[in-house]
């Protein structure tokens, strides 16, 4: 286990090291794999040579079957053509069935067993190359669960695994999140991400943690899309939108040839590089990135500068930046690469006037970065929640039926009376 780290690596099979000598672990893995490959190659070569020898032996000893002679086509046979057809039909019916296949010999069985062992060894060799982590996940109630996660598993797989372990209600708001005490940030992993990849960027002495809790803003855009795509309108008029209109709004923005990003624009605070001072700038969100005007509050297109593109960065919520960086408010978020775990000049710091504005921009950036994948994640989460609810209701019905006492049958004497 890492010192002060919530990620450890199991001793078997060898994978990503989290303590001790990293090079010695890698050397051990290479040596083991080399030895295994040498044995496999030797077995395969011996098997191929034996098969080749047996094939040559069979070719030399197999007798050649004589070719049956056929009558000349110009010869005629007595009798009518119907008689000939009947005779042919009788011969085909009377033909003896092919002999049953003989049982494999002892040598063939041994070769098959050997081939199966080689196949199994190759599968184990492939499995040994899969990176695995043992992850401690902290739950909202203060408890924790330990999971084995490999690089093929998505966050959705991990959430489903946690559902089974925690027996929670499986609603769509449950999220796996990472926290970074050094940067005082938190980010909810998207359901399609592979969890091992971002966790592998954590440093050896990190105090980062993995949390499992509910985040109402995770899929709020799909429950109330009008608040994000029609944000300029009065909130009271948007509150009573019909479900049919919401579905149409989602259809227009997420089901076309390309996803439409919310047309966000407005004043945000931007932290100056290397300083604890913040300046108001006019920002615009576009599918290609986040743009701002370096000349203050003007929004002339000719003055816009791209602050960051979203291909290689993620968006993180921040805590207590009013104290840490003298931010104008506590509603801050940053944009950075996942490998950056300490303060860096490559982090972009932004601050909003209120919590809703921060949620609006963070959600808009997620839509710009992930597009339709975000909507697919939501629909998969809804299906999971619906299936879980159906199963739970059936279980309750079954248990209630089992607990209900059956009517006591009357005795025979009372019936006779």
Secondary structure as the mmCIF struct_conf table of DSSP 4:
data_model
#
loop_
_struct_conf.conf_type_id
_struct_conf.id
_struct_conf.beg_label_comp_id
_struct_conf.beg_label_asym_id
_struct_conf.beg_label_seq_id
_struct_conf.end_label_comp_id
_struct_conf.end_label_asym_id
_struct_conf.end_label_seq_id
TURN_TY1_P TURN_TY1_P1 UNK A 3 UNK A 4
BEND BEND1 UNK A 6 UNK A 6
STRN STRN1 UNK A 7 UNK A 8
BEND BEND2 UNK A 11 UNK A 13
BEND BEND3 UNK A 16 UNK A 16
BEND BEND4 UNK A 19 UNK A 20
HELX_RH_AL_P HELX_RH_AL_P1 UNK A 22 UNK A 61
HELX_LH_PP_P HELX_LH_PP_P1 UNK A 62 UNK A 69
TURN_TY1_P TURN_TY1_P2 UNK A 73 UNK A 74
BEND BEND5 UNK A 78 UNK A 79
HELX_RH_AL_P HELX_RH_AL_P2 UNK A 81 UNK A 94
BEND BEND6 UNK A 95 UNK A 95
HELX_LH_PP_P HELX_LH_PP_P2 UNK A 96 UNK A 105
HELX_RH_AL_P HELX_RH_AL_P3 UNK A 106 UNK A 128
TURN_TY1_P TURN_TY1_P3 UNK A 129 UNK A 129
BEND BEND7 UNK A 130 UNK A 130
STRN STRN2 UNK A 132 UNK A 139
TURN_TY1_P TURN_TY1_P4 UNK A 140 UNK A 141
BEND BEND8 UNK A 142 UNK A 142
STRN STRN3 UNK A 144 UNK A 150
TURN_TY1_P TURN_TY1_P5 UNK A 151 UNK A 152
STRN STRN4 UNK A 154 UNK A 154
HELX_RH_AL_P HELX_RH_AL_P4 UNK A 155 UNK A 166
TURN_TY1_P TURN_TY1_P6 UNK A 172 UNK A 173
STRN STRN5 UNK A 174 UNK A 180
TURN_TY1_P TURN_TY1_P7 UNK A 181 UNK A 184
STRN STRN6 UNK A 185 UNK A 188
HELX_LH_PP_P HELX_LH_PP_P3 UNK A 189 UNK A 190
TURN_TY1_P TURN_TY1_P8 UNK A 191 UNK A 192
BEND BEND9 UNK A 193 UNK A 193
STRN STRN7 UNK A 194 UNK A 194
HELX_RH_AL_P HELX_RH_AL_P5 UNK A 195 UNK A 199
TURN_TY1_P TURN_TY1_P9 UNK A 200 UNK A 201
BEND BEND10 UNK A 202 UNK A 202
TURN_TY1_P TURN_TY1_P10 UNK A 204 UNK A 205
STRN STRN8 UNK A 209 UNK A 214
TURN_TY1_P TURN_TY1_P11 UNK A 216 UNK A 217
BEND BEND11 UNK A 218 UNK A 219
HELX_RH_AL_P HELX_RH_AL_P6 UNK A 220 UNK A 223
TURN_TY1_P TURN_TY1_P12 UNK A 225 UNK A 225
HELX_RH_AL_P HELX_RH_AL_P7 UNK A 226 UNK A 229
BEND BEND12 UNK A 230 UNK A 230
TURN_TY1_P TURN_TY1_P13 UNK A 231 UNK A 232
BEND BEND13 UNK A 233 UNK A 233
HELX_RH_AL_P HELX_RH_AL_P8 UNK A 235 UNK A 239
TURN_TY1_P TURN_TY1_P14 UNK A 240 UNK A 240
HELX_RH_AL_P HELX_RH_AL_P9 UNK A 243 UNK A 254
BEND BEND14 UNK A 255 UNK A 258
HELX_LH_PP_P HELX_LH_PP_P4 UNK A 259 UNK A 262
STRN STRN9 UNK A 265 UNK A 271
HELX_LH_PP_P HELX_LH_PP_P5 UNK A 272 UNK A 272
TURN_TY1_P TURN_TY1_P15 UNK A 273 UNK A 274
BEND BEND15 UNK A 275 UNK A 276
STRN STRN10 UNK A 278 UNK A 286
TURN_TY1_P TURN_TY1_P16 UNK A 287 UNK A 288
STRN STRN11 UNK A 289 UNK A 293
TURN_TY1_P TURN_TY1_P17 UNK A 294 UNK A 295
BEND BEND16 UNK A 296 UNK A 297
HELX_RH_3T_P HELX_RH_3T_P1 UNK A 301 UNK A 303
STRN STRN12 UNK A 304 UNK A 308
BEND BEND17 UNK A 310 UNK A 310
TURN_TY1_P TURN_TY1_P18 UNK A 311 UNK A 312
STRN STRN13 UNK A 314 UNK A 318
BEND BEND18 UNK A 319 UNK A 320
HELX_RH_AL_P HELX_RH_AL_P10 UNK A 321 UNK A 324
BEND BEND19 UNK A 325 UNK A 325
BEND BEND20 UNK A 328 UNK A 330
STRN STRN14 UNK A 332 UNK A 336
TURN_TY1_P TURN_TY1_P19 UNK A 338 UNK A 339
BEND BEND21 UNK A 342 UNK A 342
TURN_TY1_P TURN_TY1_P20 UNK A 345 UNK A 346
STRN STRN15 UNK A 348 UNK A 351
BEND BEND22 UNK A 353 UNK A 354
HELX_RH_AL_P HELX_RH_AL_P11 UNK A 355 UNK A 370
TURN_TY1_P TURN_TY1_P21 UNK A 371 UNK A 371
HELX_RH_AL_P HELX_RH_AL_P12 UNK A 372 UNK A 403
BEND BEND23 UNK A 404 UNK A 404
HELX_LH_PP_P HELX_LH_PP_P6 UNK A 405 UNK A 411
HELX_RH_AL_P HELX_RH_AL_P13 UNK A 412 UNK A 416
#
